[in-house]
Amino acid sequence: MDTEAVEASAPSADADPAALDAADPLAELRRRFVFPDPDLVYLDGNSLGRPPLRAIERLARVATEEWAGELIRGWDHWLSAPGAVGDLLGTGLLGARPDEVAICDSTTVNFYRLAIAALDARPDRRVVITDRANFPTDRYVLEGLARDRRREIEWIDGDPVDGPTVNDVRAALQRHPGHVALVTLSHVNYRSAAIADLSAITRLAHEAGALVLWDLSHSAGAIPIRLAAHDVDLAVGCTYKYLNGGPGAPAYLYIRGDLQGTLRNPIQGWFGQREQFEMGQGFEPTAGIAGWLTGTPGILGLAAAEEGIRVAVDAGIDRIRAKGIALTEYAIALHDAWLAPIRFTLGSPRDAARRGAHVSVRRADARSLTTEMIAAGVVPDFRAPDSIRLGLSPLTTSFTDVARGIGALRDLATAANRRDAARR
């Protein structure tokens, strides 16, 4: 598949985590991030990444020197930021060509805009294909569009661990021959970390005459994507997870170059206008990805996002992927040795080529265990109905973090088992 596992070690449960950290080629990059509490075990970098030191410094500089010092003159260089940072992300991590990615707005807004553009480009087709396990904001947007534009959603009920497969998509397309306008899925499932076969699914959709829109929120900065190589039409994602852009950091959108002038931006804002400061009557989109900007970008957010993206680009996506595989393999080995005997089951694919950079473990009392973990200084997150998600962000998570975190979960679950036995 398109995100095949690069060669990486598969540590066993009895491996020494300190030795694994000493041999980690990315360990030095942890020094580029802020760790105010060295005792905290943070296993939620797939929801909100740690702040890069340079992002903190950059925010201070932009606020005190550029905003305070330059005032409105700062727009002489701020105007180019959405495209410049977009190129850094697109060419450095997403496998896009220059001028195909812009940093702007939120993931939800970008998803809404691109989904509408895709539906408008296929006006005689009524069906959208997605899966019930897709990220909620994507599903909610599609439900609204289906209602307002009289379209039908063909829901895929994929395996809860392995997610929607190529065969699932093929079957959905075959149920509506000639009627599918859009296929849209998450590249990495937010709950299980299952990687969808981006290459094969994109090819299937194109053969059926549909456009494809991928949500990259849980894959960008964690696994190789190769948008251009696989002829992907459209994509969106956020910058605050593995890209460490900060809470509420601006999102991004990708539009393949040859589609930028043929699709219509449904939110025509003045930042996408040709000759913007002429304030002319009527909207005339500027050429390229800049024509898909809308309102005034948040410069502070862009500055922080740029620094987070730059750390990942400096590390290199192949090295990041190798570290992510090693971390998740170690976590699964510890699950099998420590957690499986006390009523846990694995909620992520075992095949590293099918798994992103987080691991979900499942147990009936996962919600209460998550609360207890956080109180004990270990921060994962809970995803309904029964998953504890361990986010192993390759740039900031150590093997010692993994061992300490899963060890704490084992101890808390063992104590819960004892309480249950005492009540019987």
N, C-alpha and C positions, 0 to 999 in steps of 0.2 A: 504494500500500500504506500501512499505518498508520504507517510511519516514514519518510515521504517526506523527501527531502533538502531542508533549508532552503537558501536562497540562500547560497552560499559561493564563495570564490575557488578557482581550480584552478591553483596555481602551476606554471610550467614548470620543466624541469630546469635551465635556465640562470638562474633567478631568484636574486637575492641573498638568502641566508637572513637576513642581518642586517637587510636592509630589510623582509623579511616579519615579523621579530620586532618591528621598530619600529612597524609598522602593526597589530600584533595587539592587539585590545581586551582580551584576557584576560591579556596579558603581566604586568600589574601584580599579578595574583593569585599569581604565582610567589613573591613576597615573603612570602606567608603560609605558606610551606613551608620545611622545613629542608634545606639543601644543604651538608653538611659538606665535600664534595669537589667544588669547582667544575669540576674537569677531568673528572670521571666523566660519561660519556654513558649515561644510564639509560633504556633502552627496554624496561622490564619492568613499567611501572606497571599493566598489565592483569593482573599476577599479585600484586604487592604494591605499593600506592601509597606515595608519599613521605609522611613524617609532617608534618602541619600544626603550625606553631609553637604554636597555641593548644591542640592536643592534648597536646603536651609539658607546657605550663604547667598545663593542666587536670589531668593525671595527678598532677603534683606537689601541686596544691592539694587534690585529693580525698584523696590519701594523707596529707598533713601536717595539713590543717585538718579535713577531714570524718571520715576514718577515725580518725586519731589524736586529733582534738579532740572529735568528737561521739560516737565509738564507736557503740554500738548505737542511739543516738538518731538517727543518720543515716538509719535506715530510715523515719523520718517523711517524708522527701522522696525517698529512693531507690526506694521502692515504686512510684512512678508512672513511673519512667524507661523501662521497656520500651514502654509505650504512648505516652508523650510523644515519645520519640525516633522511635518508629514513625510517629507522625502527621507529624513533621517530614519524614521520608523519604517517606512515602506520599503526602501532599498536595503536597510540594515537588518530587518527582522522579519518582514512579511513576504519577501520575495516579489515585491511589486516593482514596476518601472518608475522612473522619476515622473512627477506630476500626476500620480494616480492616487495619492493619499493626502487628505487634509485633516488637521486636528481642529475639531470644532464641536460645539454643542454637546449633548449627552447621547449615550448609546440609544436610548429610547427615541429621541427626536430623529437621530440619523436613521435608525431602523424604519421609522414611520415614513420618512422622506423617500428612502430607497425602495421600500415596498410599494408605495404609491406609484413611483416612477416605473417600476417593473409592471405593475398592473395596467397602467396607462399605455405601456408599450405593447401590451397584448390585449387590446380591448375586446376581442371576440372570444377570449378564453375566460372561463368563469371559476376555475379551480386553483386553489393554493394548497400545496402539500407541506405539512410540518408534522412534528411529533408531540405527543402529549407530555413528554418529559422535557421539552424544550424550556429554555429559561422563561419564567413567567412574563416578563415585560414583552418579549417577542410574541407570546401567545395572546396576551391582552391586546396588543396593537393589531394583530391579525384578526381577532374577533371583532374589533371595532370596524376595521376596514371591510370585512366580509358583510357586516350588517349595513354599513353606509353605502357600499358600492355593489351590493347584491351579488356577492361572490360566495363560493362554497369552500369550506376548509375540509380537506381530506386528511383526517388524523391518523398518523401511524402510531400503533401501540407497540413500541419496541420493547425488547428485553430490558428490565430495570437496571441491569448491570452493563450489558454490552451495547445498549442504545440502538438507534435505528441502523439497519444494515443496508448494504447495496440491494439485496433481495427485497427488503421491505419497501425501498423506494421504487424499485422496478415494478413490484406488484401494485403500488399506489398509482403509478403512471399508467399501467395497463388497465386499471379500472376506469380511467378517464381519457381514452385515446383522443388526442387532438384538442383537449380542453384544458390542459394545465398551463397556467400562465407563469407560475412561480413555484420553485422548490426552495424552502428556507429551513435551515437546521443550524444547530450549534456545532462548531467543529469539535469541541471537547465538552462533554456533558457536565453540567455544573455540579451534579450530585455524585455520579459514579466515576468521573474522569475518563469515560470511554471516548476514544477518538473515532469520529466518523471518517469514512473513506472519502475524503474531499475530492480526490482525483476521479474516482469511478462514478461517484454520485453526480458530480458536475458534468461528466461526459454523458451519462444517462439522460439527465435533464435536457442537455443541448440536443441530443438525438430526438427527444420528444418535442422540441421546439419551445421549451420553457427557459426562462431566465433563472439564475441561482443567486441567492443571497445568503452568505454565511455570517454567523455571529462568532467572532474570534476572541471573545472576552476571556475565555479560559485557556486559550492556546498561544496568543501573542506573548512573546517573551519567555515561553516555556518549551515550545516545540517548533521545528521548522514547518513552514506553511506553503511557500512557493506558489503564490497567487498567479503570477504571470505564466509560469511553466504549465499550470493546469488550466489556463484560460478561464479563470474565475471571473464572473461578471461583476458581482457586487459583494461588499463585505463591510461590517461595522465591528466596533469593539471599544472597550474602555482602556484607560491608561493607569488605573489605580490599583490593579492587581499585581501581576508579575512585572509590570513596567514601573511600579513604584512612583506614580505621579502624584499621590496624595489624595485625601478625601475630596470627592467631588471634582477630581481632575477632568479636564475636557476629554471627550471621546474622539473617535476618528471614523472616517468613512473612506472606503476604497471604491473607485469606479474604473473599470478597465478603460484604457485610453480611447478606444474606438467607440465606446458607448457614451462618453461624456457629452458629446454634442448632439446625440440623437435622443437621449432620455431627457425628460423635462423635470427640472427642480420644482416640486410643488410648493415650496416656501420661498418665494422670490424676495430676497432681502437685499439691502443696498450694498452689502459687502460682496455680493456676487455680480454686481452691475458693472458693465463696461464703462470706462470713464466715470468712475464712482463719484468723484467730487465735482463733476459737472451738474449733478443733481437733476439730470434730464427727465423729461416726461416719458414714461413707458419703460418697461424693463427690457434691457438688452444684455444677456449674460456675457460675461467675459469668457474668453477661451480657456480651456483646460479645467483642472480641478478647482481653480479659484472661482469658477462660475457656480460652484455648489456651496459656497459660503452663504451665510444668511445675515445674521446680525453681528454686532461688534464682539470680537473675541475677548475672552478674559485673559489679559496679558500675564497676570501673576500666576494663574493656573497653567498657562502655556509654558512659562519659564520653568516651573517645577517639573512639569511633565517632560520637558526636554532633557533635564538632568537625569531623571529616572531612565528614560529611553537610552540615553548615552551610555550609562553603565552597562546595560544589557548589550548594546552594540559593541562596546569595548570587550566584553566577555566573549562574545561570539555565540550564535545560536546553537552550533553543534556542540560546543563545550557545555553550554547550559543544558542541552538535552541529555548529554551523557551524565551530568551530575543529577538531573532529575530522575533518570532511570535508576541510578545507584541508590539515591535516597528512598525511592518508592519500593525498590526491591528489598532494601533493608527493613523498611516498615512492614512489608508483607511477611518477611521471614520472622520478625518479632510478633506479628499477629498470629502466625501459625504456631509459634512456640509458647506465647504467653496468653493470648486472648482467645483463640479457638477453643482451648480446653474449658473456658469459663463462659460458654454460651455466646460468643461472638461469631459472626460470619463476615466474610469479606464482601464488601460492596463495590469493588472495582475490578476491572479485568486483570487476570494474572499475567497475561501476555504483555510484556513491556511495550511492544509495538502498537498495542491497542489502548495504552493508558497514558494519560497526561501526567502532570506533576503534583497531583494530590491523590490521597488514598482515603476511601471511605470504609469504615468498619461499622457493622450493624448489630444492634442488640435492642431488645424491646424497651429497655429503660434508658435509651440513648439520650433523651432530653435531660433527664435529671443527672445523669453522669456528666454531661457537658457542663452543667451548672457547677457541679462539684469540682471538676477539673479547673475551671476558671478560678474558683475560690482558692484552689491549691497552687495557683501560679502557673498553670498550663493553659494556653488559650488556643483551642480549636474552634469549630463551630458545628452547630446542629442543623441538619436538614431533614425535614419531615419525610416519611413518618418515623424512621428509626436509624438514621445515619449520623455518625460522628465523622466529620470531614477533617482530615489532617492535611493541611496545606503545606507542602514542603517546597517552598520557594527556593530554587537552586542557588540564587545569589546570596541569600541571607540565612538559610537553614543549615545547621550543622548536623552531623551524624549523632553527636552527643545530644542535641535537641531531640532527635527522633527517639533515642533510647530513653531519655528522661521522660519524655511525654508519654510514650506507650507504657513505660514502667509505672508511671503515676496512674494511668487509666487501668492497668491491671490491678493495682492495689485498691483503687476505689471500687472496681467491680467485684473484687474478691470480698471486700467488706460488705458490699450490698448483698452478695450471695449469703453471707453469714447472717445478716439481718433477716433475710427472707426465710432462711432455715429456722431461725429462732422463733419466728412468728407461726410456723406450722405446728 
